């Protein structure tokens, strides 16, 4: 599952060279959550509560062009200043500091005896503990750069 964002500029449908230049952006569910979290945080004075809430689901919510440009400008500031690199590093530091959790597949025993696995648990590799689920979500600098470019050239966008 992923999030597909479609630029609203009318020029996209008429000019093949514009495809990929603000016409479309895709991110997996694992990458979209931390990206939208960053956007919601740094553009909280621009996005409405509805924008933020609807950004978590892919039901066609429209982010207007003026808001998309603000998002792009703020992301560009973070990229150019080095704050994005620091933000990503701090986010990762916090994730790495989270305590391990009991494995949901083996109930913390390290072994399974069910229809899927007999023996060492494949969910925790026999340790009985796993990283917190939130650690599965990653924020990549290239994804933020691509999203900044998309927002700037999209003419506003729908989240699908």
N, C-alpha and C positions, 0 to 999 in steps of 0.2 A: 504494500500500500504506500502511496505517496501523495504529494500535493502538487498539483499542476496549476500553474498561474498563467493566465492569458492576458497579454497587454491589450488595452482598449483602443490604441491608436488606429484610426481608419486606414492609415498608410500601410499597415502590416499586411493587409489582405491584398493590396495592389502591387506591392514591390517585393519580389522574391528575395532581393538582397537584404531586406530587413528581417527576414526570418532569423530568429536567434538574437536579434539586436533589439530587445524589448518586446518581442512578440510572445515569447514563451520562456518559462522558467520551471524547472522541476526539481523537487527535493524529496528524498525518502521521508517516511514518517520519523525515522531515527535522526535525521538532520534538520527537519522542519521545526520540531519542538524547541530546540535551543536557539535556532535562528529567530523564530517568532518571539521567543522570550526576550532576546536581545532587542529586537525591534520595539516590542511593547514597552520595554524599560527606557530606551533612549528617545522614544517619540511619544511618551505618555501625555505630553502637553498638546500633541497634534491629533493623535488617534482618539476616537470616542471610545467609551466603554464597550459599545456594540462592536466597533472595529476590532478591538482587542479580543473580545469573546469569540467573535465569528472567525477570527484568524486561526483559531485552534481546530476548526473543522473545515472540511472541503465541500461546502454547500453552495458555492457561487457568490459569496459576499464580495462586493465591490469596494475597493480602496480607490478613492478619487485621485485624479492626476496631481492635484496640489499636495495631497498627503504623500503620494508616492515620491514626489520630488523632495519633500522634507526628509523622508526616510533615506533617500539616496544621499542627500547632503550630509546628514548626520553620520551615516555609515562611512562616507568618504572622509569626513573629519577624523573618525576613529582610525581608519586605515592609514591616512597620511601622518597622523600624530604618533602612531605606534600604540595607541590605546587599545586597539583591537587585539594585538598580540598579547598585551598585558591582561586583557579581559579573558581571553581564551586560556591563558596560563593559570590565572587565578581560579577560573571555573574548574579546570582540570585538577588543580591542587585540592579544591574542596571535595571533588568527587573521589579523589584518591584517599582522602582522609576519612571517608565514610566507613563505618564498621561493616564487617562482613555480616551477611544475614544467613539464617538457616535455610538450607536448600529446600525448595518447595517440592522437589520431585522425590526426594528420599527422606523427607522430614528430619534432615540433619544426621542421618545414620551413615551416609556415604555408600550405602548399598541399596539395590532395588531388586525386587522379585515380583515383577508385574508382567503384563502382556507385552510390554515394549522392551524391557531390559531385565536381564538376570545377572546379578553380580554388581560390579562397581558402577556407581551412579554416573551416567554421562552428563548430568546437569552440573555436577560439582567436581567431577573427576575423582570421586571418592573422598573428598575433603569434608563433606557435610555442610560446608559454608560456601556462599557465592557473593559476588559483588552485588551491591544494591541495584535494583532494576533501573534506576535513573542513570546509572553509568553506561547503559547501552546507547544513550543518546549522545551524539558527538557534534561538536561545532568546529567546522573547518574554515580556515581563513579564506581559502579559495571560494568556498560556497558563499561567504559574505561578500567577497569581491564581485562574484557573478550576480548576486542579488542586487547589489548597489547599481551595477550597470543596467540590469533589467529594469529596476524601479525608475531610473533616470530616463529611460527611453520608452517606457511602456505606455504612456498616456493614461495612467491609472491601470488597475488590474483586477481581475476576478480570481478568487481562490477556489479552485475546484479539486 
